[in-house]
Every structure is written in structure tokens, then in C-alpha cells.
Amino acid sequence: MTNAEEIKSTGLKATLPRIKILEVFQQAHQRHLAAEDIFKILLAEGTEIGLATIYRVLLQFEQAGILIRNHFESGKSVFELNEGQHHDHLVCLDCGHVEEFCDAEIESRQRAIAQERGYLLQEHSLALYAHCRRAPCPHRVAFLREGENLGIKNLDPLAP
């Protein structure tokens, strides 16, 4: 199925901005993208789509079930392709990098806790927030480099 067909199958028109934004999600190395990330990627490839349009398309894609929205501690929404399989997230407090994981034991325990308390679990979201202890953390290094490029100093909470 082409991107245009996929978009049309959700009841949306296959406009150029919608097709381009879907392509960004399909081709990006990073799975969790904010509207600003998409805007930068599109600008870098020479595609000018306004930030307001990107926000509108992201909301439409979320409502259509193409994307899933996550609210991590950064305060901004990030989106990922809805691939139909549940997973949880591990979020780096130093650089914001997000790793996905699935643990059958955690999933089973969450269902059991809900059942013990008289609930039938329908859906849930689990995000673990931690400081990366890998040396060197490639994500933290990239985050610090980007901050330096913007003139921001002292971004590394692990620095002495």
C-alpha cells in the first residue's frame, strides 16, 4: 500500500503535507518526533511546510490512528507510528532520548494489579525516566553538541 493509499484508507485526503509528514516518520532514525523535529527535517530536505500545518496533520493522524501521541516529562508531545504493538518507554533525563521496550513480566503484573483492585485493564502507558549511565552516551554527546551550537552551556548534569 502506498502512503497516499494508507492516508486515504483512514478517510483523509492524501495531500502533499500529509504524505511528506508520513514519509518523515517512516524514514527517520528517531521514532519519537515532536512537531518541531518534523519541521527541521522537512526544512533540511527543502520542503517548506508550516509548523501550524504540521501540528494540524499530527492531530489528524493521531485521530485517524496512524500515529500515537506520548507526553513525556519534557512537556511537549512526541508522536510515533502506530504499528499496532504495545510497548513501554525508557526516557533519558539528560538528553531526552527515548528507548522502547516490552517486558512480559511487567505487562502481566500490571494486569494482575488492576484485577486485584477490581478493574479490567484496557490500556496503559508506562514511561521510566532515568539518567543514562553508559559511557560515553552517544545521545548525551549529541545533545550537548547541539546545545553548544545554540550557545547553551552546562547542560550535562553528570559533569563535575
URGISUL-V130674 format. One record per pair of residues at least 4 apart in sequence whose ideal C-beta (glycine too) atoms are under 6 Angstrom apart, sorted by the first residue. I is the first residue (numbers start at 1). J is the second residue. D is the distance in Angstrom with one decimal. If there is no record, write none. Layout:
# URGISUL-V130674
I_J_D, I_J_D
This chain:
# URGISUL-V130674
1_5_4.6, 1_6_5.2, 3_19_5.1, 3_22_5.0, 4_14_3.8, 7_12_5.2, 7_14_4.5, 7_18_5.3, 8_14_5.3, 10_64_3.7, 12_64_5.9, 17_49_4.9, 17_53_5.2, 17_57_5.7, 18_57_5.5, 20_47_5.6, 21_57_5.0, 23_27_5.8, 24_28_5.7, 24_38_5.3, 24_41_5.3, 25_81_5.0, 31_80_5.1, 32_78_4.3, 32_80_5.2, 32_98_4.6, 33_37_4.3, 33_38_5.5, 33_79_5.9, 34_76_5.2, 34_78_5.0, 35_54_4.8, 35_55_5.1, 35_58_5.9, 38_54_5.3, 39_51_5.2, 39_54_5.7, 42_47_4.3, 42_49_5.4, 49_53_5.2, 49_54_6.0, 58_79_5.6, 61_66_4.1, 61_67_4.2, 62_67_5.0, 62_69_5.2, 65_82_5.7, 67_79_4.5, 67_82_5.9, 68_80_5.5, 68_82_4.8, 69_77_5.2, 69_79_5.5, 70_78_5.2, 71_77_5.9, 72_91_5.1, 72_127_6.0, 73_129_5.8, 74_96_5.7, 87_100_4.5, 87_102_4.8, 88_101_5.8, 88_126_4.0, 89_98_5.4, 89_127_4.5, 90_99_4.5, 90_128_4.9, 91_98_5.4, 91_127_5.6, 91_129_5.1, 92_97_4.3, 92_132_4.8, 93_129_5.5, 93_131_5.3, 94_131_5.8, 94_132_5.6, 94_140_4.8, 95_139_4.5, 95_140_4.8, 95_143_3.4, 97_139_3.8, 110_124_6.0, 111_121_5.1, 114_119_4.1, 114_121_4.1, 132_137_4.3, 132_140_5.9, 136_141_5.8, 144_155_5.5, 144_156_5.7, 147_152_4.1, 147_155_4.4
